[in-house]
Amino acid sequence: MSEAAENWTVLRLINWTKDYFARSGIDEPRLAAEVLLGHVLSCPRVALYTQFDRIVEAGHLSAFRGLIRQAADGEPIAYLIGRKDFYSLTIKVTPDVLIPRPETELLVDAVLDYARSRGGEPLRLWDVCTGSGCVAVAAAKQYPTLTVLATDISEAALTVARENVKQHGLARQVRLEQADLLTLPESAERFFDIITSNPPYVTDAEMEQLPEPVKREPDAALRAGPDGLEFITRIIHNASDHLKPNGLLTVEIGFDQAERVYDLLNEAGRYEDIRFGKDAAGIDRVAMAHTISD
Ligand SMILES: C[S@@+](CC[C@H](N)C(=O)[O-])C[C@H]1O[C@@H](n2cnc3c(N)ncnc32)[C@H](O)[C@@H]1O
């Protein structure tokens, strides 16, 4: 991309970048090109479609060139633009947090289904391993009488989550605290109606095979020991101590973990109605269970 600025229209830039990204192995290369160009030009991606003939001026071109290089080098697009859409909300992200994934929206669906089954009454949710706070924020936004405790071991992640809570006007509904898994923060009430978690669940072996953009996400948000079940096992064992009878535990799991997670929930002896939610590819990605109601 070395020619003079006046030769580069929006459409030409999109097409050139799409081809370059495709050769660099970037997923959905045209979408990535449009997202980055929209970011540089400070306009929504779809607005580019009404300005295909616009000449991109030198300052913007230079900024765009810098982002293209970083993306081709493996930097995730969401980190480059500082945000990711989740449950139709814009969530701020930095390299201190995992980039929210579409399958994690299943956790929010599970919360809302459960809330409906309880007739819309006020409920208390604990979001364990909250990261950017995406699950806590989306659930609280959708369910105004939900009170949320959102915890993470990473102070840096909590700083990002705090900004998301503030950005979406949820400071009264969502409390953020540092905690190691289900260690209850001081002065928090002990019992909840719902516990959600998207914990780390990638095995040590899988960590070696991750694509470059995923490697740029925090190791502590992904790595979960030799079998990937280190955190999920602890959550299943401890969550029932903090759930009311007939409370909901819902946990995101790896693509091949459903059978083992079913066994863990079953063997814990404190859950019933164990089931799974499927992602867009039809794979079980979210475990759900109710605490036994005596
Ligand atoms: C897979 S990310 C999920 C983030 C967010 N909930 C999401 O769905 O995008 C896992 C999170 O767990 C946090 N974490 C790792 N070990 C933890 C621990 N022992 N206690 C609490 N949080 C932990 C990481 O800091 C990271 O933010």
The ligand as an SDF file (V2000), in Angstrom:
LIG
                    3D

 27 29  0  0  0  0  0  0  0  0999 V2000
  -12.1190  -17.5060   30.2150 C   0  0  0  0  0  0  0  0  0  0  0  0
  -11.8930  -15.9500   31.0270 S   0  0  0  0  0  0  0  0  0  0  0  0
  -13.5880  -15.4410   31.0950 C   0  0  0  0  0  0  0  0  0  0  0  0
  -13.7970  -13.9630   31.1750 C   0  0  0  0  0  0  0  0  0  0  0  0
  -15.2500  -13.5110   30.9600 C   0  0  0  0  0  0  0  0  0  0  0  0
  -16.1440  -14.1000   31.9580 N   0  0  0  0  0  0  0  0  0  0  0  0
  -15.7150  -13.8730   29.5750 C   0  0  0  0  0  0  0  0  0  0  0  0
  -16.5580  -14.7720   29.4570 O   0  0  0  0  0  0  0  0  0  0  0  0
  -15.2640  -13.2720   28.5980 O   0  0  0  0  0  0  0  0  0  0  0  0
  -11.4970  -16.5320   32.6460 C   0  0  0  0  0  0  0  0  0  0  0  0
  -11.2630  -15.4760   33.7130 C   0  0  0  0  0  0  0  0  0  0  0  0
  -10.9630  -16.1740   34.9100 O   0  0  0  0  0  0  0  0  0  0  0  0
  -10.0330  -15.4260   35.6680 C   0  0  0  0  0  0  0  0  0  0  0  0
   -9.3800  -16.3280   36.6200 N   0  0  0  0  0  0  0  0  0  0  0  0
   -8.3430  -17.1720   36.4200 C   0  0  0  0  0  0  0  0  0  0  0  0
   -8.0570  -17.8400   37.5560 N   0  0  0  0  0  0  0  0  0  0  0  0
   -8.9400  -17.4050   38.4830 C   0  0  0  0  0  0  0  0  0  0  0  0
   -9.1490  -17.7220   39.8610 C   0  0  0  0  0  0  0  0  0  0  0  0
   -8.3890  -18.6230   40.4940 N   0  0  0  0  0  0  0  0  0  0  0  0
  -10.1450  -17.0730   40.5030 N   0  0  0  0  0  0  0  0  0  0  0  0
  -10.9140  -16.1680   39.8850 C   0  0  0  0  0  0  0  0  0  0  0  0
  -10.7520  -15.8140   38.5900 N   0  0  0  0  0  0  0  0  0  0  0  0
   -9.7850  -16.4430   37.8950 C   0  0  0  0  0  0  0  0  0  0  0  0
   -9.1300  -14.8110   34.6320 C   0  0  0  0  0  0  0  0  0  0  0  0
   -8.4810  -13.6700   35.1460 O   0  0  0  0  0  0  0  0  0  0  0  0
  -10.1270  -14.5060   33.4900 C   0  0  0  0  0  0  0  0  0  0  0  0
  -10.5900  -13.1790   33.6010 O   0  0  0  0  0  0  0  0  0  0  0  0
  1  2  1  0
  2  3  1  0
  2 10  1  0
  3  4  1  0
  4  5  1  0
  5  6  1  0
  5  7  1  0
  7  8  2  0
  7  9  1  0
 10 11  1  0
 11 12  1  0
 11 26  1  0
 12 13  1  0
 13 14  1  0
 13 24  1  0
 14 15  1  0
 14 23  1  0
 15 16  2  0
 16 17  1  0
 17 18  1  0
 17 23  2  0
 18 19  1  0
 18 20  2  0
 20 21  1  0
 21 22  2  0
 22 23  1  0
 24 25  1  0
 24 26  1  0
 26 27  1  0
M  CHG  2   2   1   9  -1
M  END
$$$$
